[in-house]
Amino acid sequence: MPKNRLYTLLIKDYDGRIIARLANGTEQLRKNFQVYEFRVNRDDGLDLACVSDYDLDTLQYIRSMLNTRVEVTSAGRTPEYNARPNVGGSERSMHRLLFDCVDFKIDGITDAQYEAVRQYLIQRGYQGIFTYDGHRFHIDRGNRDKLTQKDYRKK
């Protein structure tokens, strides 16, 4: 997927407003994050990217705190894309809401750094925090009554 293509970018600001504009995929949204990283239906060729300012600031802080790459692996998804067997999304996936949900991975960090990231996410108010092997995270601020954490790492 070409990074420099033109996307319809939807950004949810801190007041909950959604701002729409056209943006080149390589445009910097934060120091270490570009538009194309938040494309909807990641590998489907859809020219749409969605992200919230809140998630951008969270990811940028983690990147700065650890001084290592934070790779977005999944952002928004349409219900049809989310239902594909190779995507692995549940029927209640927060990814289908397009905002306030991001999957990411951080290579080469220690268990202590991994735990520091998890604690930071709790402090930031994420209600869904799921962890996986390979230092991968799913975070969401969706429709939950309380903090829901699940650790799917192999023990």
Rosetta blueprint (number, residue, H / E / L):
1 M L
2 P L
3 K L
4 N L
5 R L
6 L E
7 Y E
8 T E
9 L E
10 L E
11 I E
12 K E
13 D L
14 Y L
15 D L
16 G L
17 R L
18 I E
19 I E
20 A E
21 R E
22 L E
23 A E
24 N E
25 G L
26 T L
27 E L
28 Q E
29 L E
30 R E
31 K L
32 N L
33 F E
34 Q E
35 V H
36 Y H
37 E H
38 F H
39 R E
40 V L
41 N L
42 R L
43 D L
44 D L
45 G L
46 L L
47 D L
48 L E
49 A E
50 C E
51 V E
52 S E
53 D H
54 Y H
55 D H
56 L H
57 D H
58 T H
59 L H
60 Q H
61 Y H
62 I H
63 R H
64 S H
65 M H
66 L H
67 N L
68 T L
69 R L
70 V L
71 E E
72 V E
73 T E
74 S E
75 A L
76 G L
77 R L
78 T L
79 P H
80 E H
81 Y H
82 N H
83 A L
84 R L
85 P L
86 N L
87 V L
88 G L
89 G L
90 S L
91 E L
92 R L
93 S L
94 M H
95 H H
96 R H
97 L H
98 L L
99 F L
100 D L
101 C E
102 V E
103 D E
104 F E
105 K E
106 I L
107 D L
108 G L
109 I L
110 T L
111 D H
112 A H
113 Q H
114 Y H
115 E H
116 A H
117 V H
118 R H
119 Q H
120 Y H
121 L H
122 I H
123 Q H
124 R L
125 G L
126 Y L
127 Q L
128 G E
129 I E
130 F E
131 T E
132 Y E
133 D L
134 G L
135 H L
136 R E
137 F E
138 H E
139 I E
140 D E
141 R L
142 G L
143 N L
144 R L
145 D L
146 K L
147 L L
148 T E
149 Q E
150 K E
151 D E
152 Y L
153 R L
154 K L
155 K L
